[in-house]
Amino acid sequence: MPSTHDVAHLFLVGFDGHTVSPGVRALIDLGVAGVILFGRNVESPRQVAELCGEIKRLAGRPILICIDQEGGRVRRLREGFTAVPSMRAVGATGDERLAHEIGAVLGRELRAVNIDVDLAPSVDVDTNPANPVIGDRSFGASPELVARMGAAVIRGIQDQGVAACAKHFPGHGDTAQDSHAELPRLPHAIERLRAVELPPFRAAVEAGVAMVMTSHVVFEPVDPLLPATLSAAVIGGVLRREMGFDGVVVSDDLEMEAIAANFSVDEVVTRGAGAGVDLLAVCHDEELQHRAIEALGAAVRLGAVSEERVAHANRRVGRLMDRYARGARAFDATVLGCEEHRAVVARVGKAVDGTDPTRR
């Protein structure tokens, strides 16, 4: 029977504040695999580096520190860091070499502040102008362009010793709803998914992406009842068997209304883990984080989630940690916002519209 640590090791948690809270320390002691940072945890580059270092020292074991640092409007780290532009701007250059350099900028700066995982890039194809959540987070409206540029950014991030994460599988680009607020549904035939939504994820897998994040979207022809995060048909059928991905599958935040308003926490963790999610992200509520871990433990004891599934998830997370979870190192400000990084960003602006975005 898996231990409490083994069960907790399937969770990624967030917390409030600029220092390690007693609550997150208790969750680290319980065995969670990782901590995700948001803007609410950020005061300055030095403070972030020291916070991450403290988390690693308190854990006394490999632990993953994650953040959404996509570029453009989704940048949790801003002051003192290079102002990487949106992926739409990067995509508009059509230059894979430049995309790789942008990925390297992201990875190098995250590693400088002791962060192990960049929950980026979004490889959703931006086919719906009314989409309220993706938009300029996507490289563009062409599956071929998104595939090429996304794979290049992934390689750039991972070349710097930081794990990348392709999201939001199997594609959030054509929705007209925001899954933070409601549960989107897409009626596209599987042939359409294979032609439009899936090629960028296939390219990410072929590029060796460490992680894939699921979307809280119902893809009706694949699974008419459950969103991708909870669907064995989507994760096991499409991502694992059809696409051959054997890295870590991480959920989008399980506190988003698309999930939280439609499923109980017990059902979410049972279905999510059973469907093949290796890391369940509960990003805000400390009480809910404990309830979720307890609910998954109960599901394992009752046989609703197999011991083998927990063991497989732990092995995948362990492999990820072996490669990317690094020990704390002293803060080095010279990497952040350096001239070399600003020059890469300037080349994006010049390629797109002849301007230097670092001077705006």
C-alpha positions as CSV (number, residue, x, y, z in Angstrom):
1,M,0.0,0.0,0.0
2,P,1.4,3.4,-0.9
3,S,2.5,5.6,2.0
4,T,1.1,9.1,2.7
5,H,4.3,10.5,1.2
6,D,3.8,8.5,-2.0
7,V,0.2,9.9,-2.3
8,A,1.2,13.4,-1.5
9,H,4.0,13.1,-4.1
10,L,1.3,13.4,-6.7
11,F,0.5,17.0,-5.7
12,L,1.7,20.4,-6.7
13,V,0.7,23.2,-4.3
14,G,0.6,27.0,-4.0
15,F,0.6,29.3,-1.1
16,D,0.3,33.0,-0.1
17,G,3.1,35.4,0.9
18,H,6.8,36.2,0.3
19,T,8.2,33.7,2.8
20,V,7.6,30.0,3.5
21,S,4.3,29.8,5.3
22,P,3.7,27.2,8.1
23,G,1.0,25.7,5.9
24,V,3.2,25.0,2.9
25,R,6.0,23.8,5.2
26,A,3.5,21.2,6.6
27,L,2.7,20.1,3.0
28,I,6.4,19.8,2.1
29,D,6.9,17.6,5.2
30,L,3.9,15.6,4.1
31,G,5.7,14.9,0.8
32,V,4.2,17.1,-2.0
33,A,6.3,16.9,-5.2
34,G,6.4,20.6,-5.8
35,V,5.5,24.2,-5.1
36,I,4.1,26.6,-7.7
37,L,4.8,30.3,-7.3
38,F,2.5,33.2,-8.4
39,G,2.8,36.9,-8.5
40,R,1.6,36.9,-4.9
41,N,4.8,35.2,-3.9
42,V,7.1,37.7,-5.6
43,E,8.7,40.8,-4.1
44,S,12.1,41.0,-5.8
45,P,14.5,38.8,-7.7
46,R,16.6,38.2,-4.6
47,Q,13.6,37.4,-2.5
48,V,12.4,34.8,-5.1
49,A,15.8,33.2,-5.2
50,E,16.0,33.0,-1.4
51,L,12.4,31.8,-1.1
52,C,13.1,29.0,-3.5
53,G,16.3,28.1,-1.8
54,E,14.6,28.0,1.6
55,I,11.9,25.6,0.2
56,K,14.6,23.3,-1.1
57,R,16.5,23.4,2.1
58,L,13.4,22.7,4.2
59,A,12.4,19.8,2.0
60,G,15.8,18.2,2.5
61,R,15.0,16.1,-0.7
62,P,14.4,16.8,-4.3
63,I,11.4,19.1,-4.8
64,L,10.2,20.9,-7.9
65,I,9.6,24.7,-7.9
66,C,7.4,25.8,-10.7
67,I,6.1,29.0,-12.2
68,D,4.2,30.3,-15.2
69,Q,6.7,32.4,-17.1
70,E,5.4,32.4,-20.6
71,G,6.2,35.9,-21.8
72,G,3.9,38.7,-22.6
73,R,1.0,39.1,-20.2
74,V,1.6,35.8,-18.4
75,R,4.8,36.6,-16.6
76,R,4.8,36.1,-12.8
77,L,8.4,37.5,-12.6
78,R,8.6,41.0,-13.9
79,E,10.7,43.7,-12.2
80,G,14.4,42.9,-12.7
81,F,13.7,40.2,-15.2
82,T,13.9,40.4,-19.0
83,A,10.6,41.5,-20.5
84,V,10.1,38.5,-22.8
85,P,7.4,39.4,-25.3
86,S,4.2,37.3,-26.0
87,M,4.5,34.1,-27.9
88,R,2.4,35.6,-30.6
89,A,5.2,38.1,-31.2
90,V,7.8,35.3,-31.2
91,G,5.6,33.3,-33.6
92,A,5.3,36.2,-35.9
93,T,9.1,36.1,-36.5
94,G,8.8,32.6,-38.0
95,D,12.4,32.2,-36.8
96,E,13.0,28.9,-34.9
97,R,16.5,29.9,-34.0
98,L,15.2,33.1,-32.4
99,A,12.5,31.1,-30.6
100,H,15.1,28.8,-29.2
101,E,17.0,31.8,-27.9
102,I,13.9,33.2,-26.3
103,G,13.4,29.8,-24.5
104,A,17.0,30.0,-23.4
105,V,16.4,33.4,-21.9
106,L,13.4,32.1,-19.9
107,G,15.3,29.1,-18.7
108,R,18.5,30.8,-17.8
109,E,16.7,33.5,-15.7
110,L,14.5,30.9,-13.9
111,R,17.5,28.8,-13.0
112,A,19.2,31.9,-11.7
113,V,16.5,32.2,-9.0
114,N,16.3,28.5,-8.2
115,I,13.2,27.6,-10.2
116,D,13.1,24.2,-11.8
117,V,10.0,24.2,-14.0
118,D,8.6,26.7,-16.4
119,L,4.9,25.9,-17.0
120,A,5.3,27.1,-20.6
121,P,4.9,27.4,-23.5
122,S,1.2,27.4,-24.5
123,V,1.1,25.4,-27.7
124,D,-2.6,25.9,-28.3
125,V,-3.5,26.9,-31.8
126,D,-5.2,30.3,-31.8
127,T,-8.1,29.6,-34.2
128,N,-10.8,31.5,-32.3
129,P,-10.6,35.3,-32.2
130,A,-13.3,35.2,-29.4
131,N,-11.1,33.0,-27.2
132,P,-10.9,34.9,-23.8
133,V,-8.0,33.1,-22.3
134,I,-5.4,32.1,-25.0
135,G,-5.1,34.8,-27.6
136,D,-1.5,36.2,-27.8
137,R,-0.3,33.4,-25.5
138,S,-0.3,31.2,-28.7
139,F,2.4,31.4,-31.3
140,G,-0.4,31.8,-34.0
141,A,-3.2,30.3,-35.9
142,S,-1.2,27.8,-38.0
143,P,-0.7,24.3,-36.5
144,E,2.6,24.0,-38.4
145,L,3.9,27.4,-37.1
146,V,2.9,26.6,-33.5
147,A,4.5,23.2,-33.7
148,R,7.8,24.6,-35.0
149,M,8.1,27.5,-32.7
150,G,6.8,25.7,-29.6
151,A,9.3,22.9,-30.0
152,A,12.1,25.5,-30.4
153,V,11.1,27.3,-27.2
154,I,10.9,24.0,-25.4
155,R,14.4,23.0,-26.4
156,G,15.7,26.4,-25.4
157,I,14.2,26.3,-21.9
158,Q,15.3,22.7,-21.3
159,D,18.8,23.3,-22.7
160,Q,19.2,25.6,-19.6
161,G,18.4,22.8,-17.1
162,V,14.8,23.9,-16.6
163,A,11.8,21.7,-17.4
164,A,9.3,23.0,-20.0
165,C,5.6,22.2,-20.1
166,A,3.5,22.1,-23.2
167,K,-0.1,23.2,-22.5
168,H,-3.1,23.0,-22.6
169,F,-3.6,19.4,-23.9
170,P,-5.3,18.6,-26.2
171,G,-5.8,22.2,-27.2
172,H,-7.6,25.3,-25.6
173,G,-7.2,27.6,-28.7
174,D,-10.7,27.2,-30.2
175,T,-12.8,27.7,-27.0
176,A,-15.0,30.7,-26.5
177,Q,-15.1,30.2,-22.8
178,D,-12.5,30.8,-20.1
179,S,-12.0,27.6,-18.1
180,H,-11.1,29.7,-15.0
181,A,-14.8,30.5,-14.9
182,E,-16.7,27.7,-16.7
183,L,-16.3,24.4,-18.4
184,P,-15.8,24.8,-22.2
185,R,-16.9,22.1,-24.6
186,L,-15.6,21.4,-28.1
187,P,-17.5,19.3,-30.7
188,H,-14.6,18.9,-33.1
189,A,-14.2,15.5,-34.8
190,I,-11.0,13.6,-33.9
191,E,-9.9,14.2,-37.5
192,R,-10.0,17.9,-36.9
193,L,-8.1,17.5,-33.6
194,R,-5.4,15.5,-35.4
195,A,-5.1,18.1,-38.1
196,V,-5.2,21.3,-35.9
197,E,-4.9,20.9,-32.2
198,L,-2.6,17.9,-31.8
199,P,0.4,18.6,-34.1
200,P,2.0,21.1,-31.8
201,F,1.8,18.6,-28.9
202,R,3.2,15.9,-31.1
203,A,6.1,18.2,-32.0
204,A,6.6,19.0,-28.3
205,V,6.7,15.3,-27.4
206,E,9.2,14.7,-30.2
207,A,11.3,17.6,-28.9
208,G,11.5,15.8,-25.5
209,V,9.2,18.1,-23.5
210,A,9.4,17.1,-19.8
211,M,5.8,17.8,-19.0
212,V,2.4,18.2,-20.6
213,M,-0.5,20.1,-18.9
214,T,-4.1,19.1,-19.4
215,S,-6.9,21.4,-20.2
216,H,-10.2,21.7,-18.3
217,V,-12.1,21.3,-21.7
218,V,-14.5,18.6,-22.8
219,F,-13.5,17.2,-26.2
220,E,-16.9,15.6,-27.1
221,P,-15.8,13.1,-29.8
222,V,-13.1,11.7,-27.5
223,D,-15.0,11.8,-24.2
224,P,-18.4,13.5,-24.2
225,L,-18.7,13.5,-20.4
226,L,-15.3,14.5,-18.8
227,P,-12.9,17.3,-19.3
228,A,-9.4,16.3,-20.5
229,T,-7.9,16.5,-17.0
230,L,-10.2,13.7,-15.8
231,S,-10.4,11.6,-19.0
232,A,-8.6,8.3,-19.4
233,A,-9.6,8.4,-23.1
234,V,-7.8,11.8,-23.6
235,I,-4.7,11.2,-21.4
236,G,-4.3,7.4,-21.7
237,G,-5.7,7.0,-25.2
238,V,-4.5,10.1,-27.1
239,L,-1.5,11.5,-25.2
240,R,0.0,8.2,-23.9
241,R,-0.8,5.6,-26.6
242,E,-1.4,7.6,-29.7
243,M,1.3,10.2,-29.2
244,G,3.8,8.1,-27.1
245,F,4.3,10.6,-24.3
246,D,6.0,9.1,-21.3
247,G,6.8,12.2,-19.3
248,V,4.9,13.9,-16.5
249,V,1.3,14.8,-17.0
250,V,0.3,17.8,-14.8
251,S,-3.2,19.1,-14.4
252,D,-4.1,22.8,-14.7
253,D,-5.2,24.3,-11.4
254,L,-8.0,22.1,-10.0
255,E,-9.5,25.1,-8.2
256,M,-10.5,26.6,-11.5
257,E,-14.3,26.8,-11.8
258,A,-14.4,24.5,-14.9
259,I,-13.5,21.7,-12.5
260,A,-14.4,23.0,-9.0
261,A,-18.0,24.0,-9.9
262,N,-18.8,20.6,-11.6
263,F,-17.0,17.9,-9.6
264,S,-16.3,17.3,-5.9
265,V,-12.6,17.3,-4.7
266,D,-12.9,13.5,-4.1
267,E,-14.1,12.9,-7.6
268,V,-11.5,15.2,-9.1
269,V,-8.5,13.5,-7.5
270,T,-9.9,10.0,-8.0
271,R,-10.8,10.5,-11.7
272,G,-7.7,12.7,-12.4
273,A,-5.1,10.3,-10.9
274,G,-7.0,7.3,-12.4
275,A,-7.0,8.9,-15.8
276,G,-3.3,9.3,-15.8
277,V,-2.5,12.7,-14.3
278,D,0.9,12.4,-12.4
279,L,0.8,15.8,-10.7
280,L,-2.4,17.3,-9.4
281,A,-2.2,21.1,-9.0
282,V,-4.1,22.6,-6.2
283,C,-2.8,26.2,-6.2
284,H,-4.5,28.3,-3.5
285,D,-6.5,26.8,-0.7
286,E,-4.5,25.1,2.1
287,E,-7.5,23.3,3.5
288,L,-8.5,22.0,0.1
289,Q,-4.9,20.8,-0.5
290,H,-5.0,18.6,2.6
291,R,-8.5,17.4,1.7
292,A,-7.3,16.5,-1.8
293,I,-4.4,14.5,-0.5
294,E,-6.6,12.7,2.0
295,A,-9.2,12.0,-0.7
296,L,-6.6,10.4,-3.0
297,G,-5.2,8.3,-0.1
298,A,-8.8,7.1,0.6
299,A,-9.4,6.3,-3.1
300,V,-6.2,4.2,-3.1
301,R,-7.2,2.3,0.0
302,L,-10.6,1.6,-1.4
303,G,-9.2,0.5,-4.8
304,A,-10.7,3.3,-6.8
305,V,-7.2,4.3,-7.8
306,S,-4.8,1.5,-8.2
307,E,-1.5,1.2,-6.3
308,E,0.2,0.6,-9.6
309,R,-1.1,4.0,-10.9
310,V,0.4,5.8,-7.9
311,A,3.7,3.9,-8.4
312,H,3.8,4.8,-12.1
313,A,3.2,8.5,-11.3
314,N,5.9,8.5,-8.6
315,R,8.4,7.0,-11.1
316,R,7.6,9.6,-13.7
317,V,7.9,12.4,-11.2
318,G,11.1,10.9,-9.8
319,R,12.6,10.9,-13.3
320,L,11.7,14.5,-13.8
321,M,13.3,15.4,-10.5
322,D,16.4,13.5,-11.3
323,R,16.9,15.7,-14.3
324,Y,15.6,19.1,-13.2
325,A,15.2,19.4,-9.4
326,R,18.4,21.2,-8.5
327,G,19.8,22.2,-5.1
328,A,19.7,25.8,-3.9
329,R,22.4,28.1,-5.2
330,A,23.4,31.7,-4.3
331,F,21.6,34.4,-6.1
332,D,23.4,35.9,-9.1
333,A,21.7,39.1,-10.4
334,T,24.0,39.4,-13.4
335,V,21.9,37.0,-15.5
336,L,18.6,38.8,-15.0
337,G,17.7,41.5,-17.6
338,C,21.3,41.4,-18.9
339,E,22.3,43.0,-22.2
340,E,22.5,39.7,-24.0
341,H,18.9,38.8,-23.0
342,R,17.6,42.3,-23.9
343,A,19.3,42.0,-27.3
344,V,17.4,38.7,-28.0
345,V,14.1,40.4,-27.1
346,A,15.0,43.4,-29.3
347,R,15.5,41.1,-32.3
348,V,12.0,39.8,-31.9
349,G,10.6,43.3,-32.0
350,K,12.7,44.3,-35.0
351,A,11.7,41.1,-36.9
352,V,8.0,41.7,-36.3
353,D,7.6,45.5,-36.8
354,G,11.0,47.1,-36.9
355,T,10.9,48.3,-33.3
356,D,12.8,47.5,-30.2
357,P,10.3,46.4,-27.5
358,T,12.9,47.0,-24.7
359,R,12.6,50.8,-25.4
360,R,8.9,51.0,-25.2
